[in-house]
């Protein structure tokens, strides 16, 4: 409890208000919101209307789409069908929200063949949907075969992932979308990600920094990660956990040992302009706190503390 209290105190207006003051011209207006988002991975049972209402009521500026009611195949969802998508976009605008990112499940480590083509085609479907929704990013994975027990991906795997990113970047460019690889699976170390991003050689390829994974899996301090990968970071996933290794368990923000405050400061130090997105993995871990608790808690602990000194003293 002491650690959480200290976390709340240090995320104070004195530190963060200069960065976000321009976003707060008046209470209740969309522009007054700080750039927080949450992933729909955290609320797999919610209806579309509840997602929008909850985001609006708790001061979020955007949502990351990673499935609706547990259905991860967003391009096939009826909300985005040709006869419905205009209404969906109107509902998003009416809520004062943006779509921060679309989370695909595409993995790029596969060798040439039917499976690789399937993964690339799936990513293209998400890119097309992102373009239609005017969403800036589509997330993909480097991925890792279940039989691969190596600590880091081989040069051949890195080359395949880079080639896939380059191909998808070329497809995304004329659609005004950028493909972002998440720091996940085999691709959590800065060295590995730098190799892949350099090799991709595309202005429409960048990084989704899952700050939890680079810290918990690759044991990197956030300041180091941001120094190495900052030029590519376009979107983030933030979450807290306690324990270590396979025994890590997700906990409410500020109750664990992930240095979220330092992660935020490191991003601000490079002038990061994206969203601070909460990824609560409720779909994969049904035993963790319900989204009504965890997402609202994140908005209060991180969101309000970024621009409200009184909230930080709670």
BELTA-V565445 format. One record per backbone hydrogen bond with DSSP energy under -1.0 kcal/mol. CO is the residue of the C=O (numbers start at 1). NH is the residue of the N-H. Records with the same first field share a line. If there is no record, write none. Layout:
CO->NH + NH
This chain:
1->5
2->6
3->7
4->8
5->9
6->10
7->11
10->12
12->15 + 16
13->17
16->19 + 20
17->21
20->23
21->24
26->29
29->32
30->33
34->36
35->276
36->61 + 62
37->278
38->64
39->42
40->43
41->283
43->46
47->51
48->52
49->53
50->54
51->55
52->56
53->57
54->58
55->60
56->59
63->100
64->40
65->103
68->71
71->68
72->74
73->76
74->77
77->80
78->81
81->84 + 85
84->88
85->89
86->90
87->91
88->92
89->93
90->94
91->95
92->97
93->96
98->63
101->65
102->139
106->141
113->117
114->118
115->119
116->120
117->121
118->122
119->123
120->124
121->125
122->126
123->127
124->128
125->129
126->130
127->131
128->132
129->133
130->135
136->178
137->102
138->180
139->104
140->182
141->108
145->148
154->158
155->159
156->160
157->161
158->162
159->163
160->164
161->165
162->166
163->167
164->168
165->169
166->170
167->171
168->172
169->173
172->175 + 177
173->176
178->138
179->206
180->140
181->208
182->184
184->187
189->193
190->194
191->195
192->196
193->197
194->198
195->199
196->200
197->201
202->205
204->179
206->181
207->234 + 235
208->183 + 210
209->211 + 237
210->214
211->215
212->216
213->217 + 218
214->220
221->225
222->226
223->227
224->228
225->229
226->230
229->232
232->207
235->209
237->211
238->279
240->251
241->257
242->249
244->247
245->248
249->242
252->255
258->260
259->263
260->264
261->265
262->266
263->267
264->268
265->269
267->270 + 272
268->271
276->37
277->238
278->39
280->282
281->285
285->288
290->293 + 294
291->295
293->297
294->298
295->299
296->300
297->301
298->302 + 303
299->304
302->306
304->307 + 308
308->312
310->313
311->314
